[in-house]
Amino acid sequence: MSIKVHYHISQDRAGLPQDYSGARHFTPSEGQAIEEFALQQLAADYQVPESAIEIRKIEG
């Protein structure tokens, strides 16, 4: 099952303010919390701390 997650990133990898919003599809593993999984994936992909990412909306 694919879940669409809308997110906002408030800082770049250098810690400077940034205003970026986007959406991405994720397919989480069974029993894994989608918000936690999405935060980890987005933080790794954009190389920013998880605290810089705000999950705005989750669509099933």
N, CA, C and O atoms as a printed pandas DataFrame, in Angstrom:
     atom_number atom_name residue_name chain_id  residue_number  x_coord  y_coord  z_coord
0              1         N          MET        A               1    0.841   -1.171    0.000
1              2        CA          MET        A               1    0.000    0.000    0.000
2              3         C          MET        A               1    0.893    1.242    0.000
3              4         O          MET        A               1    1.829    1.342    0.792
4              5         N          SER        A               2    0.601    2.165   -0.875
5              6        CA          SER        A               2    1.371    3.395   -0.981
6              7         C          SER        A               2    0.632    4.527   -0.263
7              8         O          SER        A               2   -0.570    4.716   -0.450
8              9         N          ILE        A               3    1.360    5.263    0.547
9             10        CA          ILE        A               3    0.814    6.374    1.316
10            11         C          ILE        A               3    1.464    7.661    0.823
11            12         O          ILE        A               3    2.682    7.705    0.646
12            13         N          LYS        A               4    0.673    8.709    0.597
13            14        CA          LYS        A               4    1.205    9.995    0.156
14            15         C          LYS        A               4    1.370   10.898    1.373
15            16         O          LYS        A               4    0.427   11.108    2.135
16            17         N          VAL        A               5    2.571   11.428    1.545
17            18        CA          VAL        A               5    2.890   12.277    2.691
18            19         C          VAL        A               5    3.267   13.672    2.180
19            20         O          VAL        A               5    4.173   13.818    1.359
20            21         N          HIS        A               6    2.568   14.681    2.674
21            22        CA          HIS        A               6    2.885   16.080    2.367
22            23         C          HIS        A               6    3.760   16.598    3.510
23            24         O          HIS        A               6    3.464   16.359    4.680
24            25         N          TYR        A               7    4.834   17.305    3.166
25            26        CA          TYR        A               7    5.781   17.732    4.181
26            27         C          TYR        A               7    6.301   19.139    3.904
27            28         O          TYR        A               7    6.147   19.670    2.804
28            29         N          HIS        A               8    6.915   19.726    4.916
29            30        CA          HIS        A               8    7.537   21.040    4.809
30            31         C          HIS        A               8    8.907   20.955    5.477
31            32         O          HIS        A               8    9.042   20.396    6.565
32            33         N          ILE        A               9    9.920   21.513    4.820
33            34        CA          ILE        A               9   11.279   21.541    5.374
34            35         C          ILE        A               9   11.620   22.988    5.704
35            36         O          ILE        A               9   11.521   23.866    4.847
36            37         N          SER        A              10   12.024   23.236    6.955
37            38        CA          SER        A              10   12.240   24.601    7.423
38            39         C          SER        A              10   13.702   25.042    7.461
39            40         O          SER        A              10   13.981   26.218    7.697
40            41         N          GLN        A              11   14.641   24.119    7.232
41            42        CA          GLN        A              11   16.053   24.508    7.200
42            43         C          GLN        A              11   16.821   23.559    6.304
43            44         O          GLN        A              11   16.424   22.410    6.107
44            45         N          ASP        A              12   17.940   24.055    5.756
45            46        CA          ASP        A              12   18.754   23.194    4.900
46            47         C          ASP        A              12   19.792   22.470    5.747
47            48         O          ASP        A              12   19.802   22.597    6.972
48            49         N          ARG        A              13   20.658   21.718    5.096
49            50        CA          ARG        A              13   21.632   20.904    5.849
50            51         C          ARG        A              13   22.649   21.736    6.606
51            52         O          ARG        A              13   23.285   21.230    7.530
52            53         N          ALA        A              14   22.823   23.012    6.236
53            54        CA          ALA        A              14   23.739   23.899    6.951
54            55         C          ALA        A              14   23.050   24.607    8.114
55            56         O          ALA        A              14   23.691   25.353    8.854
56            57         N          GLY        A              15   21.744   24.377    8.278
57            58        CA          GLY        A              15   21.003   24.993    9.365
58            59         C          GLY        A              15   20.412   26.345    9.004
59            60         O          GLY        A              15   19.840   27.020    9.859
60            61         N          LEU        A              16   20.545   26.745    7.752
61            62        CA          LEU        A              16   19.998   28.022    7.306
62            63         C          LEU        A              16   18.501   27.879    7.019
63            64         O          LEU        A              16   18.051   26.819    6.584
64            65         N          PRO        A              17   17.738   28.935    7.259
65            66        CA          PRO        A              17   16.295   28.855    7.009
66            67         C          PRO        A              17   15.980   28.511    5.551
67            68         O          PRO        A              17   16.648   28.974    4.626
68            69         N          GLN        A              18   14.958   27.698    5.374
69            70        CA          GLN        A              18   14.528   27.269    4.057
70            71         C          GLN        A              18   13.014   27.126    4.097
71            72         O          GLN        A              18   12.450   26.833    5.151
72            73         N          ASP        A              19   12.359   27.326    2.984
73            74        CA          ASP        A              19   10.908   27.182    2.915
74            75         C          ASP        A              19   10.581   26.293    1.726
75            76         O          ASP        A              19   10.362   26.779    0.617
76            77         N          TYR        A              20   10.550   24.983    1.966
77            78        CA          TYR        A              20   10.303   24.027    0.890
78            79         C          TYR        A              20    9.188   23.076    1.310
79            80         O          TYR        A              20    9.228   22.497    2.396
80            81         N          SER        A              21    8.201   22.923    0.447
81            82        CA          SER        A              21    7.115   21.978    0.688
82            83         C          SER        A              21    7.062   20.993   -0.465
83            84         O          SER        A              21    7.393   21.335   -1.600
84            85         N          GLY        A              22    6.650   19.789   -0.175
85            86        CA          GLY        A              22    6.558   18.771   -1.201
86            87         C          GLY        A              22    5.677   17.626   -0.754
87            88         O          GLY        A              22    5.113   17.646    0.340
88            89         N          ALA        A              23    5.567   16.635   -1.607
89            90        CA          ALA        A              23    4.804   15.426   -1.305
90            91         C          ALA        A              23    5.547   14.243   -1.902
91            92         O          ALA        A              23    6.205   14.368   -2.935
92            93         N          ARG        A              24    5.440   13.114   -1.257
93            94        CA          ARG        A              24    6.116   11.912   -1.725
94            95         C          ARG        A              24    5.302   10.688   -1.327
95            96         O          ARG        A              24    4.622   10.686   -0.300
96            97         N          HIS        A              25    5.379    9.659   -2.142
97            98        CA          HIS        A              25    4.726    8.387   -1.833
98            99         C          HIS        A              25    5.705    7.483   -1.091
99           100         O          HIS        A              25    6.878    7.392   -1.452
100          101         N          PHE        A              26    5.212    6.823   -0.058
101          102        CA          PHE        A              26    6.004    5.881    0.725
102          103         C          PHE        A              26    5.247    4.566    0.827
103          104         O          PHE        A              26    4.016    4.541    0.826
104          105         N          THR        A              27    5.998    3.476    0.916
105          106        CA          THR        A              27    5.429    2.160    1.162
106          107         C          THR        A              27    6.094    1.612    2.419
107          108         O          THR        A              27    7.152    0.987    2.342
108          109         N          PRO        A              28    5.479    1.842    3.572
109          110        CA          PRO        A              28    6.089    1.400    4.825
110          111         C          PRO        A              28    5.984   -0.109    5.022
111          112         O          PRO        A              28    5.139   -0.774    4.422
112          113         N          SER        A              29    6.851   -0.628    5.868
113          114        CA          SER        A              29    6.793   -2.043    6.241
114          115         C          SER        A              29    5.601   -2.266    7.160
115          116         O          SER        A              29    5.112   -1.337    7.802
116          117         N          GLU        A              30    5.148   -3.494    7.212
117          118        CA          GLU        A              30    4.020   -3.848    8.074
118          119         C          GLU        A              30    4.340   -3.538    9.534
119          120         O          GLU        A              30    5.399   -3.919   10.031
120          121         N          GLY        A              31    3.442   -2.858   10.211
121          122        CA          GLY        A              31    3.612   -2.561   11.626
122          123         C          GLY        A              31    4.487   -1.353   11.914
123          124         O          GLY        A              31    4.742   -1.049   13.079
124          125         N          GLN        A              32    4.953   -0.654   10.885
125          126        CA          GLN        A              32    5.809    0.506   11.086
126          127         C          GLN        A              32    4.970    1.776   10.982
127          128         O          GLN        A              32    4.123    1.891   10.096
128          129         N          ALA        A              33    5.200    2.722   11.879
129          130        CA          ALA        A              33    4.465    3.982   11.870
130          131         C          ALA        A              33    4.887    4.807   10.656
131          132         O          ALA        A              33    6.076    5.060   10.461
132          133         N          ILE        A              34    3.918    5.228    9.841
133          134        CA          ILE        A              34    4.223    5.928    8.602
134          135         C          ILE        A              34    4.902    7.271    8.861
135          136         O          ILE        A              34    5.825    7.640    8.135
136          137         N          GLU        A              35    4.465    8.006    9.879
137          138        CA          GLU        A              35    5.061    9.315   10.151
138          139         C          GLU        A              35    6.533    9.183   10.535
139          140         O          GLU        A              35    7.374    9.948   10.061
140          141         N          GLU        A              36    6.837    8.225   11.380
141          142        CA          GLU        A              36    8.225    7.979   11.794
142          143         C          GLU        A              36    9.083    7.548   10.598
143          144         O          GLU        A              36   10.202    8.029   10.421
144          145         N          PHE        A              37    8.550    6.651    9.797
145          146        CA          PHE        A              37    9.252    6.162    8.612
146          147         C          PHE        A              37    9.510    7.300    7.629
147          148         O          PHE        A              37   10.617    7.424    7.106
148          149         N          ALA        A              38    8.499    8.132    7.372
149          150        CA          ALA        A              38    8.634    9.251    6.438
150          151         C          ALA        A              38    9.654   10.263    6.945
151          152         O          ALA        A              38   10.471   10.752    6.165
152          153         N          LEU        A              39    9.624   10.585    8.231
153          154        CA          LEU        A              39   10.599   11.525    8.801
154          155         C          LEU        A              39   12.025   11.021    8.614
155          156         O          LEU        A              39   12.909   11.779    8.215
156          157         N          GLN        A              40   12.246    9.750    8.900
157          158        CA          GLN        A              40   13.584    9.180    8.764
158          159         C          GLN        A              40   14.058    9.213    7.309
159          160         O          GLN        A              40   15.200    9.579    7.033
160          161         N          GLN        A              41   13.178    8.831    6.384
161          162        CA          GLN        A              41   13.534    8.811    4.969
162          163         C          GLN        A              41   13.814   10.211    4.422
163          164         O          GLN        A              41   14.800   10.422    3.717
164          165         N          LEU        A              42   12.946   11.156    4.749
165          166        CA          LEU        A              42   13.117   12.526    4.263
166          167         C          LEU        A              42   14.378   13.159    4.838
167          168         O          LEU        A              42   15.113   13.838    4.121
168          169         N          ALA        A              43   14.636   12.943    6.132
169          170        CA          ALA        A              43   15.841   13.494    6.762
170          171         C          ALA        A              43   17.095   12.933    6.099
171          172         O          ALA        A              43   18.062   13.664    5.883
172          173         N          ALA        A              44   17.085   11.660    5.781
173          174        CA          ALA        A              44   18.246   11.047    5.127
174          175         C          ALA        A              44   18.398   11.554    3.692
175          176         O          ALA        A              44   19.511   11.848    3.254
176          177         N          ASP        A              45   17.299   11.657    2.965
177          178        CA          ASP        A              45   17.362   12.095    1.572
178          179         C          ASP        A              45   17.810   13.541    1.424
179          180         O          ASP        A              45   18.611   13.855    0.544
180          181         N          TYR        A              46   17.303   14.419    2.273
181          182        CA          TYR        A              46   17.644   15.843    2.190
182          183         C          TYR        A              46   18.820   16.224    3.080
183          184         O          TYR        A              46   19.271   17.369    3.056
184          185         N          GLN        A              47   19.317   15.280    3.860
185          186        CA          GLN        A              47   20.441   15.481    4.774
186          187         C          GLN        A              47   20.185   16.646    5.733
187          188         O          GLN        A              47   21.021   17.535    5.896
188          189         N          VAL        A              48   19.013   16.618    6.359
189          190        CA          VAL        A              48   18.626   17.612    7.365
190          191         C          VAL        A              48   18.200   16.863    8.623
191          192         O          VAL        A              48   17.867   15.680    8.548
192          193         N          PRO        A              49   18.203   17.527    9.775
193          194        CA          PRO        A              49   17.719   16.851   10.992
194          195         C          PRO        A              49   16.205   16.640   10.913
195          196         O          PRO        A              49   15.495   17.397   10.251
196          197         N          GLU        A              50   15.731   15.611   11.591
197          198        CA          GLU        A              50   14.297   15.319   11.595
198          199         C          GLU        A              50   13.489   16.488   12.142
199          200         O          GLU        A              50   12.331   16.669   11.765
200          201         N          SER        A              51   14.081   17.281   13.023
201          202        CA          SER        A              51   13.375   18.430   13.594
202          203         C          SER        A              51   13.097   19.521   12.560
203          204         O          SER        A              51   12.268   20.396   12.809
204          205         N          ALA        A              52   13.769   19.493   11.409
205          206        CA          ALA        A              52   13.560   20.490   10.359
206          207         C          ALA        A              52   12.405   20.110    9.432
207          208         O          ALA        A              52   12.048   20.881    8.540
208          209         N          ILE        A              53   11.819   18.926    9.636
209          210        CA          ILE        A              53   10.753   18.439    8.768
210          211         C          ILE        A              53    9.439   18.414    9.530
211          212         O          ILE        A              53    9.360   17.925   10.657
212          213         N          GLU        A              54    8.417   18.948    8.893
213          214        CA          GLU        A              54    7.069   18.939    9.478
214          215         C          GLU        A              54    6.165   18.160    8.528
215          216         O          GLU        A              54    6.048   18.501    7.351
216          217         N          ILE        A              55    5.528   17.111    9.047
217          218        CA          ILE        A              55    4.580   16.347    8.253
218          219         C          ILE        A              55    3.254   17.121    8.318
219          220         O          ILE        A              55    2.705   17.349    9.396
220          221         N          ARG        A              56    2.760   17.513    7.151
221          222        CA          ARG        A              56    1.550   18.340    7.101
222          223         C          ARG        A              56    0.284   17.516    6.901
223          224         O          ARG        A              56   -0.759   17.829    7.475
224          225         N          LYS        A              57    0.370   16.467    6.092
225          226        CA          LYS        A              57   -0.820   15.696    5.759
226          227         C          LYS        A              57   -0.417   14.298    5.299
227          228         O          LYS        A              57    0.588   14.122    4.610
228          229         N          ILE        A              58   -1.211   13.315    5.690
229          230        CA          ILE        A              58   -0.977   11.932    5.259
230          231         C          ILE        A              58   -2.238   11.442    4.577
231          232         O          ILE        A              58   -3.320   11.466    5.162
232          233         N          GLU        A              59   -2.096   10.994    3.330
233          234        CA          GLU        A              59   -3.230   10.481    2.562
234          235         C          GLU        A              59   -3.044    8.990    2.322
235          236         O          GLU        A              59   -1.972    8.548    1.909
236          237         N          GLY        A              60   -4.072    8.236    2.579
237          238        CA          GLY        A              60   -3.997    6.793    2.390
238          239         C          GLY        A              60   -4.524    6.442    1.073
239          240         O          GLY        A              60   -4.551    5.265    0.713
